[in-house]
Amino acid sequence: MRDTEQAARSDCPPSVVRPPSSASKVGRDCPLCPRLVAFRSGWRAREPGWHNAPVPSFGPVEARLLIVGLAPGLQGANRTGRPFTGDFAGYLLYATLRDYGFTKGDYAARPDDGLTLVDARITNAVRCVPPENKPLGEEIANCRGFLKATIAEMPNLAAILPLGRIAHDSTVAALGRRRSALPFGHGATHAVDGIALFDSYHCSRYNTNTGVLTEEMFRKVFAAVCRYLDARSQETTTAALSSGGKTG
Ligand code: URA
């Protein structure tokens, strides 16, 4: 458990279509990526009961931690409408979030399972399901405006945990930094304007089945995030007390 474990600045390139500024919410019919629109339309016709639309962020905007995934899985988040919900990757992600105290309620792989996130929010670098789980570079860039807006609207944001290199690179670009200055590495940390980045390999089926990412490796990243968040709270409390702030 968390207590016991010790306890938008860069502009899109000119070729990229810009979403409306400060828009963290994407309409159901976002038109920015023609290939993803066509894929989405095909699945709307085949599975009218599925979400089949951009998947919104999940969790409170006041959270200190933002987790950035890659993109919705076809039969997971694209079907259910909640990030990582119904996706293989969601089992490890939500179990780890639970173990570190970031959830309330039980994850049951459905959007009506009553699960809520505590001090954490989940979003995706690309909000629409891409064919074969592989978004193109221009789709990642098109969706970055929404990632920027998601970051910008979080008043208490202290830590970002991008899952995998693509999420890392898009987050770094959304924060206005060069990828080469902040290279991705599992377990690497970077500081950007008061926000700490904690890199992890993506908790995908491929990575966990091949041992690229083990549960232990994933838990270590979360333990580091929690130590950091706890230390920040401690600093804030100490600063408030030493400046004569009243606590009660
Ligand atoms: N589901 C998501 O929502 N995001 C991912 O990165 C993987 C599965």
Residues whose N, C-alpha, C, O or C-beta is under 5 A from the ligand:
A	BS01	URA	G69 L70 A71 P72 G73 A77 P83 F84 D87 A89 N124
